Amino acid sequence: MTDLVRTRLRRLHDEYAAAANRAVAEGREDLLTQLVADYPDAALRVMTTGDTHPTPC
């Protein structure tokens, strides 16, 4: 794995973590469930295509 991919994965993680924290703070369990379901696919896109914008809901 290249440093660029690692950086993109870290950014993706940070964005999803922030979105998850907002969902928890707002009592949005439905959104949290969706974020959890979407994250693996978004991470896979970063690793396989270099997609830099698989942002959370």
BALUM-149963 format. One record per residue: residue number from 1; residue in three letters; x, y, z of N, C-alpha, C, CB in turn. Coordinates in steps of 0.2 Angstrom, whole numbers. Glycine has a CB too. Example, Ala and Ser with C-alpha at 12.3 -4.5 7.8 and 13.67 -1.06 7.14 Angstrom:
+-----+--------+-------+-------+-------+-------+-------+-------+-------+-------+-------+-------+-------+-------+
: num : residu :    nx :    ny :    nz :   cax :   cay :   caz :    cx :    cy :    cz :   cbx :   cby :   cbz :
+-----+--------+-------+-------+-------+-------+-------+-------+-------+-------+-------+-------+-------+-------+
:   1 :    Ala :    66 :   -28 :    39 :    62 :   -22 :    39 :    66 :   -16 :    39 :    57 :   -22 :    45 :
:   2 :    Ser :    64 :   -11 :    35 :    68 :    -5 :    36 :    64 :     0 :    39 :    70 :    -3 :    29 :
+-----+--------+-------+-------+-------+-------+-------+-------+-------+-------+-------+-------+-------+-------+
***
This chain:
+-----+--------+-------+-------+-------+-------+-------+-------+-------+-------+-------+-------+-------+-------+
: num : residu :    nx :    ny :    nz :   cax :   cay :   caz :    cx :    cy :    cz :   cbx :   cby :   cbz :
+-----+--------+-------+-------+-------+-------+-------+-------+-------+-------+-------+-------+-------+-------+
:   1 :    Met :     4 :    -6 :     0 :     0 :     0 :     0 :     4 :     6 :     0 :    -5 :     0 :     6 :
:   2 :    Thr :     3 :    11 :    -4 :     7 :    17 :    -5 :     5 :    22 :     1 :     6 :    20 :   -12 :
:   3 :    Asp :    10 :    27 :     2 :     8 :    32 :     6 :     2 :    36 :     5 :    15 :    36 :     7 :
:   4 :    Leu :     1 :    37 :    -2 :    -5 :    41 :    -4 :   -11 :    37 :    -2 :    -4 :    42 :   -12 :
:   5 :    Val :   -11 :    31 :    -3 :   -17 :    27 :    -2 :   -18 :    27 :     6 :   -17 :    20 :    -4 :
:   6 :    Arg :   -13 :    26 :    10 :   -13 :    27 :    17 :   -16 :    34 :    19 :    -7 :    26 :    20 :
:   7 :    Thr :   -14 :    39 :    16 :   -16 :    46 :    18 :   -24 :    46 :    16 :   -12 :    51 :    14 :
:   8 :    Arg :   -26 :    44 :    10 :   -33 :    44 :     8 :   -37 :    40 :    13 :   -34 :    42 :     1 :
:   9 :    Leu :   -35 :    34 :    15 :   -38 :    30 :    20 :   -39 :    34 :    26 :   -35 :    23 :    21 :
:  10 :    Arg :   -34 :    37 :    29 :   -34 :    41 :    35 :   -39 :    46 :    35 :   -27 :    43 :    37 :
:  11 :    Arg :   -39 :    50 :    29 :   -44 :    55 :    28 :   -51 :    52 :    28 :   -43 :    59 :    21 :
:  12 :    Leu :   -52 :    47 :    24 :   -59 :    44 :    24 :   -61 :    42 :    31 :   -59 :    37 :    19 :
:  13 :    His :   -56 :    39 :    35 :   -58 :    37 :    42 :   -60 :    43 :    46 :   -52 :    33 :    45 :
:  14 :    Asp :   -56 :    48 :    45 :   -58 :    54 :    49 :   -65 :    57 :    47 :   -52 :    59 :    48 :
:  15 :    Glu :   -66 :    57 :    41 :   -73 :    60 :    39 :   -78 :    55 :    41 :   -73 :    60 :    31 :
:  16 :    Tyr :   -78 :    49 :    41 :   -83 :    44 :    43 :   -84 :    45 :    51 :   -81 :    37 :    41 :
:  17 :    Ala :   -78 :    45 :    54 :   -78 :    46 :    62 :   -82 :    52 :    64 :   -71 :    46 :    65 :
:  18 :    Ala :   -80 :    58 :    60 :   -84 :    64 :    62 :   -91 :    63 :    60 :   -81 :    70 :    58 :
:  19 :    Ala :   -93 :    60 :    55 :  -100 :    59 :    53 :  -104 :    55 :    58 :  -101 :    56 :    46 :
:  20 :    Ala :  -100 :    50 :    60 :  -103 :    45 :    65 :  -104 :    49 :    72 :   -98 :    39 :    66 :
:  21 :    Asn :   -99 :    53 :    74 :  -100 :    56 :    80 :  -106 :    61 :    80 :   -94 :    60 :    82 :
:  22 :    Arg :  -107 :    65 :    74 :  -113 :    69 :    73 :  -119 :    65 :    73 :  -112 :    73 :    66 :
:  23 :    Ala :  -119 :    59 :    70 :  -125 :    55 :    70 :  -127 :    53 :    77 :  -124 :    49 :    66 :
:  24 :    Val :  -122 :    51 :    81 :  -123 :    49 :    88 :  -126 :    55 :    92 :  -117 :    46 :    91 :
:  25 :    Ala :  -123 :    61 :    91 :  -125 :    67 :    95 :  -132 :    69 :    93 :  -120 :    73 :    93 :
:  26 :    Glu :  -134 :    68 :    87 :  -141 :    70 :    85 :  -146 :    64 :    86 :  -141 :    71 :    77 :
:  27 :    Gly :  -144 :    58 :    89 :  -148 :    53 :    90 :  -150 :    49 :    84 :  -154 :    55 :    94 :
:  28 :    Arg :  -146 :    50 :    78 :  -148 :    47 :    72 :  -145 :    40 :    71 :  -145 :    52 :    66 :
:  29 :    Glu :  -148 :    35 :    74 :  -146 :    28 :    74 :  -146 :    26 :    67 :  -149 :    24 :    79 :
:  30 :    Asp :  -151 :    28 :    63 :  -152 :    26 :    56 :  -146 :    28 :    52 :  -159 :    29 :    53 :
:  31 :    Leu :  -144 :    34 :    53 :  -138 :    37 :    49 :  -132 :    33 :    51 :  -137 :    44 :    50 :
:  32 :    Leu :  -131 :    32 :    58 :  -125 :    28 :    60 :  -125 :    21 :    57 :  -125 :    28 :    68 :
:  33 :    Thr :  -131 :    18 :    57 :  -131 :    11 :    54 :  -129 :    12 :    46 :  -138 :     8 :    54 :
:  34 :    Gln :  -131 :    17 :    43 :  -129 :    18 :    36 :  -122 :    19 :    35 :  -133 :    23 :    33 :
:  35 :    Leu :  -119 :    23 :    39 :  -112 :    25 :    39 :  -108 :    18 :    40 :  -110 :    30 :    44 :
:  36 :    Val :  -110 :    14 :    45 :  -106 :     8 :    46 :  -106 :     3 :    40 :  -109 :     5 :    53 :
:  37 :    Ala :  -112 :     3 :    37 :  -113 :    -1 :    31 :  -109 :     1 :    25 :  -120 :    -2 :    29 :
:  38 :    Asp :  -109 :     8 :    24 :  -105 :    11 :    18 :   -98 :    11 :    19 :  -108 :    17 :    17 :
:  39 :    Tyr :   -95 :    11 :    25 :   -88 :    12 :    26 :   -83 :     7 :    22 :   -86 :    12 :    33 :
:  40 :    Pro :   -85 :     1 :    23 :   -80 :    -4 :    20 :   -80 :    -3 :    12 :   -83 :   -11 :    21 :
:  41 :    Asp :   -86 :    -2 :     9 :   -86 :    -1 :     2 :   -82 :     5 :     0 :   -93 :     0 :    -1 :
:  42 :    Ala :   -83 :    11 :     4 :   -79 :    17 :     2 :   -71 :    16 :     3 :   -81 :    22 :     7 :
:  43 :    Ala :   -69 :    12 :     8 :   -62 :    11 :     9 :   -60 :     6 :     3 :   -61 :     7 :    16 :
:  44 :    Leu :   -64 :     2 :     1 :   -61 :    -3 :    -4 :   -61 :     1 :   -11 :   -67 :    -8 :    -6 :
:  45 :    Arg :   -65 :     6 :   -12 :   -64 :    11 :   -18 :   -58 :    15 :   -17 :   -70 :    15 :   -18 :
:  46 :    Val :   -56 :    17 :   -12 :   -50 :    21 :   -11 :   -44 :    16 :   -13 :   -49 :    24 :    -4 :
:  47 :    Met :   -44 :    10 :   -10 :   -39 :     5 :   -11 :   -38 :     3 :   -18 :   -39 :     0 :    -7 :
:  48 :    Thr :   -44 :     2 :   -22 :   -44 :    -1 :   -29 :   -44 :     5 :   -34 :   -49 :    -5 :   -29 :
:  49 :    Thr :   -47 :    10 :   -33 :   -47 :    15 :   -38 :   -44 :    22 :   -37 :   -54 :    16 :   -40 :
:  50 :    Gly :   -42 :    23 :   -31 :   -39 :    29 :   -29 :   -44 :    35 :   -28 :   -34 :    31 :   -34 :
:  51 :    Asp :   -51 :    33 :   -28 :   -56 :    38 :   -27 :   -55 :    42 :   -21 :   -63 :    34 :   -26 :
:  52 :    Thr :   -54 :    48 :   -22 :   -53 :    53 :   -16 :   -59 :    56 :   -13 :   -48 :    58 :   -18 :
:  53 :    His :   -65 :    54 :   -15 :   -71 :    58 :   -13 :   -76 :    53 :   -11 :   -73 :    62 :   -18 :
:  54 :    Pro :   -75 :    47 :    -8 :   -80 :    43 :    -6 :   -83 :    45 :     1 :   -78 :    35 :    -6 :
:  55 :    Thr :   -86 :    51 :     1 :   -87 :    54 :     8 :   -94 :    51 :    10 :   -88 :    61 :     7 :
:  56 :    Pro :   -94 :    51 :    17 :  -100 :    49 :    21 :  -106 :    53 :    19 :   -99 :    48 :    28 :
:  57 :    Cys :  -112 :    50 :    21 :  -119 :    53 :    20 :  -119 :    60 :    23 :  -124 :    49 :    23 :
+-----+--------+-------+-------+-------+-------+-------+-------+-------+-------+-------+-------+-------+-------+
***
